Amino acid sequence: MSSNRNYSQLTIKKLFGFAGGRCSMCRTKITLNATENDEAAQIGEIAHIIGSSEDGPRGDGNYPKDKLDDYENLILLCPTCHKKIDKQSNSYPLSKLHTIKSNHEKWVDEQLEVSNLEISSKELDIIIRNISSGDYNPSFSFEEFEHINVSDKINKNDFSSQVKRLLDIGLIKTYEVKSFVTEMDKVDKKFINALKSFFKDKYLELKEKHDDNDEIFLELWEYIQNDSYSFSENAAALSVLCYMFELCEVFEK
């Protein structure tokens, strides 16, 4: 990641989430798996489309300085591709980089959509057991939240078009998540309450930290993924999140 920059947490979440944790050019994963001797490591770099300095690659002294670190002017790359676009900046003008970023994010959406259609009980089990194993308070009430239908909830929270797209993908499979959770609840009568407790507690925790509902949604998705950048597990995590979004009376105010 580029150093000495003041990227907002929302900007970072958008870049990594919408890029699927992959380089926007070569599409390689930018997370190194943990080994016997080392922890997992993130090697992705945030690159500027319009250069961060007037004299740098694709620099533009007329571009507002307060917009340089915004999501719209950034692209997520691996170290090699970052060097490539800066060393050969004439071959990577602004329009080309914007197209690369847009095409990559569309590709990620397509991969999530395909993976979502192929979600199995294996992926759901990995995701749901991970989030239901925490120590959450099973006794709570949602009475302080207003219950509204999903489409109204989405509109009320003023999500970005990208997050709305994620919701569209994830909500397709919530019936399968519900079936899985219902079966698990037959074995453990506290199972659904544990999931609800997780979602409510985590939502309220994030609501204290963030004003932007995109940021809350993306951080919840990231948390449920548990550092996975497998499309199958990411899609399962998205469907579980959308099921909880649909089931629980939060994201209302």
N, C-alpha and C positions, 0 to 999 in steps of 0.2 A: 504494500500500500504506500502511496506517496507520503512522504514525511512532511512535517512542518505545515500541515494544512489543518483548517478548522472545519472539517466536515460535520454536519449535524448527524446525530444518530439515525434520524429518519432517512436522510440521504443514503447513508451506508446500508441501512436495511433494504431500501428500495433497490439499490444497485445489486446487492448480493441476492436478494429474493427474486427479483424479476429476471436476473441473468442465470438463475438456477445454480448459483455457485460455480459457474463455469466461465472461462474466457470467452468474451463476446466475438472473438475472431476465430480461434482454432477450436473452441468448445471443449478444451481439456478441463478437467476438474482442477480447481485452484486450492483444494484442501488436501494436505498429506495425511494419510491415515496414521494412527498411533502405531508404534512398533514396540518391541520388547524393551528398547532402551530410551525411546523418546515419546513425548506426547504428540497428539495431532497438531498440525501446524497449518496456518493459512498463508499462502504465497501469492494471492491475488494482489493486483495493484490497481489503484484508481487513477485513471489517466484523464487529462483534460482534453476536450475536443477543441475549443478555442484555448490557446495556450495560457498557462497560469502567469506567464510574464510576457511583456510586449516583445522582448527580444528572443523568446523561446519559440519552439516549433508551433506554428499556426497562431502566433501571437497577434493580438489586435488591441492597440492602445485605446481604441474608442469603445471597446466592450466594457460594460459596467463592472467594476471590480467586485462589487457585492454580489454579482451573479456568477462569478467564475466557479465557485464551489457548489453551485446548485446541481441537483440531479440531472437537469436537462443538458448541462454542459459537461457531463462526466460519462465515462464508459469503463466497465470493468474488464481488465485484461490480465493475462499471465505476464510474467516478467519479459519473456522473449517478444511477445507481440507488442508490449508497451515500447520496448526499445525499437522495434521495427517501425512503428508509426512515427516515432520521434526522429529516428535517424534518416528516414526516407519520407519526410513530411510532405514533399511535393506529390508523392504517390498516394497520400492519404489526406485529401482536402476535407474540409468540414462536411460537405454534403455526403461524401463517401463514408465517413465515420458515423454520421447520423443514421445512414442507411444500414450500416453494419450493426449498430446497436439495435435499431428497430427490428431488423430481420432476425437477429438472435433472440430477442425477447418474444417474438412471435413463435419462433421455433421451440423455445422453452414451454410456452403455453401449449403448443401442439403435443410435446412430449408428455406433459402433465395430463393432458386430455386422454391420450392413448393409454398411459399408465393407469389413469383413473378407471378406465373401462375394464382393465385387467386386474384390479385389486383383488387379492385373495385374503382368506382368513389369516394367513401367515403374516402378511404386512399389518393387518389390523391388530392382530394379537401383539406384535412387537410395539406398536405405537400406543395402544390403549393400556397395556400392562405397565408401560413406562410411566404414563401420567397418572394412573390410578393407584400406584404403589406408594405415593407420598403420604405424609401425615397431615391430612386435611380434616377440618371440623365437619362431621357429617350432619350436624343439626343446624340448619339455617332456614331462613325464609326468604322467598323472592318477592314478598309483598311490597317492598319499597320500590320495585321495578314495575313499570307498566308493560303489560303483555301486548305486543302488536305482531301482525303477520310479517313474514320474512321480507317481502318486497318493500313494505313500508319501513321496516327496520333498516334496510340497506339505504333507502333514500334519506331517511332521517339522520343517518350518521355521516352523510356527505363524503362517502368513500370516493377515491380516485377511480378513473376508468380501469386502471390495472388491477386494483383490488376487487372491483366489481366483476372483472373477468375471472379472477381466482374464485370468487364466490359462485359464479355461474358453473365453473368446472366442478368445484367440490360439492355443490348442492345436488348434482346429478346422482351421486352415490350415497346420499345420506340414508336411504332406505336400507341399504346393505349394512351400514354401520349400526343402524337401529336394530336390525335382526341379530347382528353379532352381539351387541350389548345386551339385548334381551335374553339371549341364551346364556351369557355369562352371569346375568343377574339371577338366573334360576339356580345357579350353583352357589353364588355368593349374594345374599339379599342386600348387601351394602354396596354392591358394585356400582349401580347407577348413581347412588348418592355420592360415592367417592369421586366419580367423574364430574358431577355437578359442583361438588365442593371445590375441586381443583379449578374448574373453569371460573367460578365466581371469585374465589380467592385471588387467582392470578389476574383476572380482569380488574378487580378493585385495586390490586397492588400497582398495576400498570397505569390505571386511571389517575392515581396519585402522582405519577411521574410524567405522564404525557397528556397533552391536550389534543393531539391529532389522532383520530381513530384509525387512520391508515397505519400509523406507527404501532398502535396497540395490536391491531390485527396481525401485522407482519411479525411482531415480537412473539405473539402467542404461537404463530405458525412455526417460527424458528425454534422456540422452546420445545414444542411437541416433536419436531423433527429429531431433536437430540443429536445434532451435529451430523446428520446423514445428508449426503448429496446424491443418494440413489433416487431416481425419478419414481420408482415404485413406492418407496417409503415416503418420499415427499408428497406424492399424490394421496397416499393413505392418511398421512398427517393432515393434509388439507381437507379431506373428506370428514375426518374426525372433528376438526375444528369447525367446519361448516355445520356438522350435526349438532355440536354443542351451541353454536351460534343460533341455530334454529330452535333448539330445545330449551335453552335457558333464557330467562328474562333479564338479560344484561345487554349492554350496548344500547340501552334505551335512553339514557340521559347522561 
